[in-house]
Each structure stands twice: as structure tokens, then as C-alpha cells.
């Protein structure tokens, strides 16, 4: 019996052992070296295709024959095959694969007015910048994140924590400044929202509508372009919590080389000029400037299911300026709840957004009352506690004794509904209500040098307003016979804005400085009605009707037409309605049968269009109406003999019932291209932008109307340009990738018309840097027909004469040099065109390199071919600084070599001539800047899955600048009517920033 059992056991062990060996062999085979070939749709091998074993970091890339070789690590492994321009596939180890071209880029959704479109179907010029591609840095305004990212969009940044960048798209097209030159913002479909309502970390993407065929749907507010911001929303699935925070350190990028105390003494000894030596040896720039510390925190949560989704975020930003006494803090809160009801036929969403900001600043006025100015002009021979006077002020005294604070409160509530009536037909309704309040406070203490004799002066004012917007529109889309695609949109908008509702008080003569502006009744004196300021409450209403038609034949030929009819209460009674049409077409050349067998282009699309949009930004309710102001008093005796005193009212502005918005027509031709299955792609754009009915305040004969000036539509401006963009995946392997993106833009600006047979003025002068010693006709620019905005119109510097005085070329009535020079140039004869502030080329170049979990980004910006009037240098090289009646003011160190002239007898004298506006102070403003350098590392699945990912990053801004400009920074303000003038009192120093941060996704 035992022998039988033993034989049975032996017989069973043999097959079990064989089975085990077979299983081990199969497992070893499954985990062994596997090979396969990856080809394109035509059977051609693809080189560099990524082949990765799913769930691991084990992978490889295909060789020159398209073959991969990979030893898998798991049984039943699957491989993920991916390649730029192709759809990713999942295959078994050893399997061959034929990859299909991906239309991901072409099929991405682009946000347009009142809807979205596939990139493939877009007929207009629209640039989309996703959140990951926006600039990184210590930004107080989201617009700074677009600098250099969009061709034709010119953004001038500022180091001021309380400042805003200047922005222009495809050239200046207005003679009005401020809001009139800015793009129009649309946030989450709500038009006209202040951009400060959005924290940078809440942005999902930004779409910039660049040509009139894209912007015309927004009618009378879109002439300067439209920027559509889409914020992050809730997503179905697990709850996601994310945090992004950083700390940054700002240092001033450059300081002026002002003369030291020893330098001033040496200058005095060398030339005999008297300077006031008060025993000091102070570097006032070092005393005023500091390292600014900033920190930012954003915490967001989102999630939901297929029916209901939610999102909430809170952002706090605190920034300390590099100038002592300047800082800001801002809190942003956003929330959104959306759900679907009625069996998913009705989508509802409600949102609430809030912003609260506090801003502290320093004096930045002209006539010496600016910390930016005084830290340069205040003599180093003055001790730190030296008291200044009469436009020669101690900058530290201004920081401590002349303080100001502003607070902003904004709230916005939104509600949206979309009814899916039938397949392809949606009815949408949006409503938004927002309110705002701004309170400004300032106090000049009893020790203030600016308000000496007032014994403490306080000012406080507050203004409030609110706005409501309602829009309803329907979208219909359907494809007929599989080739004819038709989309229709029609809508109505109503908008009401109430603003300028507020008042303010100025009081003085305080016993002490403890309460400052916090209790105005502590003051002893208010200067009557002149101590009271008041806004004039105004209500602006706009209504609009608009529509759009899109047609596509087989994805090959596209046609779009839009029209908007706007009515506004801000214009004259004869011109309150305007119509803004556009039409555009596109041809997808690569969809043609004759392009199917070529392998060069993966996308080639030609676009052409023309549209008209308007500019109603910057207008108030009383722009076209007659207004009055109080100019004095009169006594009125009543019937019972009592005498009452009332204000005398007089015209302050004439009415113009024919006043209307400025209109811009733009013709645009664009070519979208892509090579190597999208690895290289980009656009080329040509445009001609013509603006007419420009508004200017013209002098008129006061004998026929009540006031001597009138706002009228007269002028015309043309902008023509070309833009080029190229994006390339230069290198792509399993672990390493290099992507580069370059955009170039050139714009030519020209003022075509300024006057007509009714309205005319001889002087359109701009840009007075208020140089010391030049009291009259200090302007540097003139707006001229046939020339661009920013044209420098100055004297021509001819060097020094035998007495060491500045001389200038004399010109005849035709503007030609006569061969003579003079020390007293004639303002009406000797000025000529001496340069232009408009750049010939703008550049943005981004490079991103990634290796495994590391990434490195280097972003360059550049401006070339422009001129800058260095008003700062002109002022600090003036000899009148040394002889100031209120005490010696400082000059640049270069004064000793450039303003001291050696005479024939060997003696040295100072050039005491005024620094009249001349080409001596006009410099080349070209520069190339490494704007951003960022290095980061991403940790994945940290702490046993508690953290999905964490990215640690370091970023430096304004790393270096290559330029020949002698001023503080060549990135001067290019907005407004006097672009390219470097003012000394109102320009906050640019900074170099170092920041370290972390992004965590839980």
C-alpha cells in the first residue's frame, strides 16, 4: 500500500514540475525582450516614438528604422506608444503599430464671442495662451503675464506694486489716453469686468482676439482688441485640492550713477562753481531703496459629479515695493457652482467673486515733490536729517511725512443658464451684478516740506459705483449631408453702469499727527468750498443686438459673418446708434484632394477678413453734453430783503449732439501652417488697420458758442503690420524634450488726419519732461499728419561754442539747416523731426527644456528700432541744479565730463545753457532681455499617495538686459500720446526678482 502511494506521488510530481517549468518559461517570455516596428499611415517608419510600459518608468524610443526594443518588467504588460502629432495607442509587447495623425491642436476649442469654435474652423486671428504658458513672476496684474506671448500685443511692465502695465494691440489707434487705448476684457463670458477681479492662479486660459473679424461681435468697445479670460472650473470625479505659494525678493535692477559728495566738491574746485556743503556724505538712492519681500498664496478646491460641479479659491498677494513706503496687499475670492437639471436639458451656474486691496504709496508728483526724483536730485552733501524746501525736498522726509493709502473693494455675482432645447439648439442667459468702492487717503504731516505752513494737511475721498449686465443669446449648429456645417448665433445685451458717485475733503492745521486722515474733525481749518471735492454721479446705459453666421463645407471652405448694432447713452443725440459688421473666410488647403499624398504640410490654412469695431471706452455720461462749473459767487436779495450768496456757474464744456464713437476697420490676411505632423507650426499675419472719427478737444470761436473748446470727431490713424509665430518641438525623446516658440511683430503707425474745414489746431504738442531750467516750450513730441504717434520734434544739438555753451542748428522755413548755429533756438523755426518712439520690431522667444521630472524655461523679450527721450538724463545734466535757489541739487556723475568744457586758455567752465529739448537726449531704445528664467522639479505620488504631485520651482525675472540706453531701463511706457519719454518723477524703478515657490496637488 505504501509502495503504491509512493509511486502515485512520483507520477504526480513529474507533470506538476513540468507545468511549473512551463509557467516559469511563459512568465520569463512575457517579461523578456520584445521588439516591434512603429510606422505612420503610409507605412513609413517613425523615429523617436516614445514606447513606455504602463504603470512604470520603463521605456524606450524607436530607432531610425522605427523599431523599438524593450524588456518588460511585469506579466501581461501593456505599452503606451506616443509621438507628437499622432494619437497615442496602447499595444501589447512585441506588437507593431501604425499611428494615426492627431488633430488635437486643430480640434482644440477656441473661445470666441458668445461661444467656442474648433481651432480648425476659425477664420479670424485669435491667439490662445494656456495657463502653463503664461509668464511667471511677482505680478500684481494678470496682463503682465501676457508680455511677449502674443504677437502684436505690446505690454510695458512696471516695478510699482501699485501700478498697472500699459497695453496696446496692433498699434495706438486713438488720440485719447487711459482706458481709450486699452483692450476690452471679458471674463468667463461677462464683458467689461475689471481684470483685478481675477487672481493669476485662477486663470485657465487667455484668448486674445486680434483682428476686427474676431472683435466686431463686441462692437463699440472692441477697437483695441478683446482679451477673453477663462477661469478654472469644477470637474467631475474626485475632489481636487491644490495650493500654490511663493516668496519673492525684489531688488532694483539699476540705479543712476549720481555724483557723490566728493565728486561735487571736486567739481566745485575744478570749475569754481559754488555748492552748499552741509557736512553730509549720503547716497540717497541707498537710503530710499530696499529689498522688497513679496509672498503669494492660492488655495483652491474643485470637484463634483456628472450632474453638479463646484469650485472655490482664495488668493492672497502681498508685495513690498523696492521704494520704502510703497506696498500692496490684495485678497481675491472666487466661487462657482454649476448643475444640470431637467434630465440634463438645463445647465445652471451661480458664482460669487470678491476683491479687496490696500495700497500704500509715496509722493510721485512733479515740481520736485516725488521720492523717485528726490532720491537722485537731493544733494549728497546734505545730512540724512537735513530739511529741504521749495521743490528741493528730502526724500526720506517725504516717505515718512507725506503718506497715502488707497483701498479698493469689488464684488461680483453671476448667474448663467443654458437650455438645451433640441440637439444643436441652445438658449443662453447671463446676468452679472457688481459693485465697487475706492477710498483714497493722504496726509502731509506737521513736518511735511511739501505743505510747509499748513501744519498738517489731510485729504480723504471715497467714490463708489455699480454695474449690471444681462445678455441672452441662442446658438444653433447642424451638419447637413455630412459636409455642410452651419452655425448661427443671435443675441441681445443690456448694460447699466453707475459711477463717479462720491466726494472728498481737504483740511489742515492739526494739533499733532497721531490721527492723520482717520478723523478729519481734528483739523482746525477747511478752506471753504475749495476744500470740498465732488464727483458727478453718472449713469451709462448700453443696449445691443448681435448675430453671427458660420458656414463650413466639408471642413475645407469656411465663411463667417457677424454684425452688432450698439446703442449708447454717452454719445450725441444724433449719433447714439452704430453698426459694426465683419466678414471673413478661410480655406483649409490641406483638406483638398490634391494635398492628400504630400507629406510636407500637416496643416495649411489661408484666412482673410475685414471688420469694423468701435471705441466707446473712456467716455462718461456727460461727454457729449454741456457741463457747468462754479467759478465765483454772487449775492441774491430776496423779496423780503434778505441777502443770500450763491455760486456763479459757467460753462466748462460745450455740447456736441453729433459726437460719436471712434471706428476702426481692419483688413487681415493670415496663414496657419504646420510641418512634420505638427512638430513645427505657427502663423503669418498681415493687417491694415484704419481708424477714423478720432476725438480731440478743438479750439472754437467762443463768440458763437459758450466755451472756447469742443470735443469733435475729426482725426484718422493708420496701423499696418506683419506678425510671425513659430512653435517647434525641437527634440523629443523618452526623457528629454525641448520646445521653442518665437513671435515677431512689426507695426507701422501713421497719423493721417488731424484737422478739417471746421476744426483745426496748429499745436498738438506732447511729452514735456519738465527739465530744470526749461520753463517754456519744454515739449519733446508733436503729433503731425503723415507721421506716427511718438514723433520727436526737437532742436538739433550742434555741440559747444568757444564759451562752453550749448549750440543748436538754425533752420530755414523749409526745415533745412542754414549752416548757422545759435545758443537760443527759435521754437517756431528750428524744431525738426529727430526720431520716433515706435519700435520697428517686437520679439518674444520662449524655450522650455524638460528632462524626466525637471524643467527649465528661458523667456526672452526684445524691442528694436525705437528711440527714447531721456528726460531724466536731460534734467540731471542741467547746470541750474547746482545753482538752485533752494540749495544745491545733485547731478549725474557724467556731468563732470559732458557738461564741463575746457576752453582754449586751458580753464574749465560749466555749460550753464538750459538743456533745451534736442536730439542730444534722444537715445537708441533697443534691448534684448532675459525676462524669465525658471527651474522646477515635480515629485509624483508623494507620501504614500497623499499628494498627487508637488512642484518645487525657482524663478528669476529681468535676469539681464542687453541695451545701449543710458537711462534706468529701456522698457519705458509706450502707451498714451507721448510714448517713449522717460519721465523722472513718475517712473517707478524696474526690479530684478528672485522667487521660490511650490505647487501641490492633493
QUILIN-V202311 format. One record per backbone hydrogen bond with DSSP energy under -0.5 kcal/mol. NH is the residue of the N-H (numbers start at 1). CO is the residue of the C=O. Records with the same first field share a line. If there is no record, write none. Layout:
NH=CO / CO
//
This chain:
5=1
6=2
7=3
8=4
9=5
10=6
11=7
12=8
13=9
14=10
15=11
16=12
17=13
18=14
19=15
20=16
21=17
22=18
23=19
24=20
25=21
26=22
27=23
28=24
29=25
30=26
31=27
32=29
34=70
36=68
38=66
39=97
40=44
43=40
46=38
48=62
50=82
51=60
52=80
53=58
54=78
56=53
59=57
60=51
62=49
63=67
66=63
68=36
70=34
72=32 / 70
77=74
79=91
80=52
81=79 / 89
82=50 / 80
86=83
87=100
89=81
91=79 / 89
93=77
95=92
97=37
99=39 / 97
102=85
107=103
108=104 / 105
110=117
112=110 / 115
115=112
117=110
119=108
120=106
121=118
122=118 / 119
126=124
127=208
129=206
130=128
131=204
133=130
134=130 / 131
135=145
139=137
144=141
145=142
146=143
147=144
148=153
149=146
150=146
153=150
154=152 / 168
155=153
156=166
157=155
159=988
163=160
166=156
168=154
170=152 / 168
180=177
181=178
182=179
184=225
186=227
187=190
188=186 / 229
190=187
191=189
192=185
193=185 / 190
197=194
198=195
199=197
202=199
203=200
204=230
205=230
206=129
207=228
208=127 / 206
209=207 / 226
210=125 / 208
211=125
214=211
215=211
216=212
218=215
219=216
221=218
222=219
223=614
225=222
226=209
227=184
228=207 / 226
229=186 / 227
230=205 / 228
231=229
232=202
237=304
240=302
242=300
243=1000
244=298
245=998
246=296
247=996
248=294
249=994
250=292
251=992
253=990
258=256
259=891
264=260
265=261
266=262
267=263
268=264
269=265
270=266
271=267
272=268
277=275
278=276 / 381
280=381
282=380
284=282
287=283
288=284
289=285
290=322
292=250 / 290
294=248
295=318
296=246
297=316
298=244
299=314
300=242
301=312
302=240
303=310
304=237
305=308
309=338
310=303
311=336
312=301
313=334
314=299
315=332
316=297
317=330
318=295
319=328
320=293
321=319 / 326
324=288 / 322
326=323
327=325 / 360
328=319
329=358
330=317
331=356
332=315
333=354
334=313
335=352
336=311
337=350
338=309
339=348
340=307
341=346
345=341 / 342
346=341
347=418
348=339
349=416
350=337
351=414
352=335
353=412
354=333
355=410
356=331
357=408
358=329
359=406
360=327
361=404
365=369
369=366
370=368
371=363
372=363
374=370
375=371
376=373
377=373
378=374
379=888
382=379
386=383
389=392
392=389
395=393
398=394
399=395
400=396
401=397
402=398
403=401 / 443
404=361
405=441
406=359
407=439
408=357
409=437
410=355
411=435
412=353
413=433
414=351
415=431
416=349
417=429
418=347
419=427
420=345 / 418
421=419 / 425
422=425
425=422
426=475
427=419
428=473
429=417
430=471
431=415
432=469
433=413
434=467
435=411
436=465
437=409
438=463
439=407
440=461
441=405
442=459
443=403
444=457
445=401 / 443
448=445
452=449
454=451
456=445
457=444
458=507
459=442
460=505
461=440
462=503
463=438
464=501
465=436
466=498
467=434
468=496
469=432
470=494
471=430
472=492
473=428
474=490
475=426
476=488
477=424
478=486
480=478 / 484
483=480
484=480
485=483 / 552
486=478 / 484
487=550
488=476
489=548
490=474
491=546
492=472
493=544
494=470
495=542
496=468
497=540
498=466
499=538
501=464
502=500
503=462
504=533
505=460
506=531
507=458
508=525
509=454 / 456
510=455
518=515
519=516
522=519
523=520
524=508 / 509
525=508
527=506
528=526
530=527
531=528
532=529
533=504
535=502
537=535
538=499
540=497
542=495
543=567
544=493
545=565
546=491
547=563
548=489
549=561
550=487
551=559
552=485
553=557
554=483 / 552
556=553
557=553
558=586
559=551
560=584
561=549
562=582
563=547
564=580
565=545
566=564 / 578
567=543
568=576
569=541
571=568
572=659
574=657
575=572
578=566
580=564
582=562
583=610
584=560
585=608
586=558
587=606
588=556
589=587 / 604
590=604
591=588
592=589
595=592
596=593
598=595
602=674
603=674
605=672
606=587
607=670
608=585
609=668
610=583
611=666
612=581
613=664
614=219
615=662
616=220
619=616
623=620
624=570
625=622
627=653
629=650
631=648
632=648
634=646
636=644
638=636 / 642
641=638
644=636 / 642
646=634
648=632
649=647
650=629
652=627
653=627
654=709
656=624
659=656
662=615
663=692
664=613
665=690
666=611
667=688
668=609
669=686
670=607
671=684
672=605
673=682
674=603
675=680
676=600
678=675
679=675 / 676
680=675
681=727
682=673
683=725
684=671
685=723
686=669
687=721
688=667
689=719
690=665 / 688
691=717
692=663
693=715
694=715
696=712
698=696 / 710
700=708
702=700
704=701
705=701
710=698
712=696
714=694 / 712
715=694
716=753
717=691
718=750
719=689
720=748
721=687
722=746
723=685
724=744
725=683
726=742
727=681
728=740
729=679
730=728 / 738
731=738
733=736
737=850
738=731
739=848
740=728
741=846
742=726
743=844
744=724
745=842
746=722
748=720
749=747
750=718
751=787
752=716 / 750
753=716
756=759
764=762
766=781
769=767 / 778
774=771
775=773
780=766 / 767
781=766
782=791
783=764
784=782
786=751
787=784
791=788
792=790 / 835
793=780
794=832
795=917
797=795
798=807
799=807
801=805
804=801
807=799
808=822
809=796
810=820
812=816
815=812
818=810
819=810
822=808
827=825
829=826
830=826
832=794
834=792
835=792
837=790
840=864
841=864
842=745
843=862
844=743
845=860
846=741
847=858
848=739
849=856
850=737
851=854
852=735
854=851
855=936
856=849
857=934
858=847
859=932
860=845
861=929
862=843
863=927
864=841
867=836
868=923
869=980
870=868 / 921
871=869
872=982
874=870
875=871
876=872
877=873
878=875
881=878
882=879
883=879
884=881
887=884
889=881
890=377
892=876
893=257
895=892
896=893
897=894
898=894
899=895
901=899 / 909
903=901 / 907
906=903
909=901
911=899
912=910
915=772
916=914
919=795
921=918
922=919
923=868 / 921
925=866
927=863
928=962
929=861
930=960
931=859 / 929
932=859
933=956
934=857
935=954
936=855
937=952
938=853
939=937 / 950
941=948
942=947
946=942 / 943
947=942
948=946 / 1001
949=1001
950=939
951=999
952=937 / 950
953=951 / 997
954=935
955=995
956=933
957=993
958=931
959=930
960=930
962=928
963=961
964=926
972=970
980=973
981=978
982=869 / 980
983=981
988=986
992=251
993=957 / 991
994=249
995=955
996=247
997=953
998=245
999=951
1000=243
1001=949
1002=241 / 1000
//
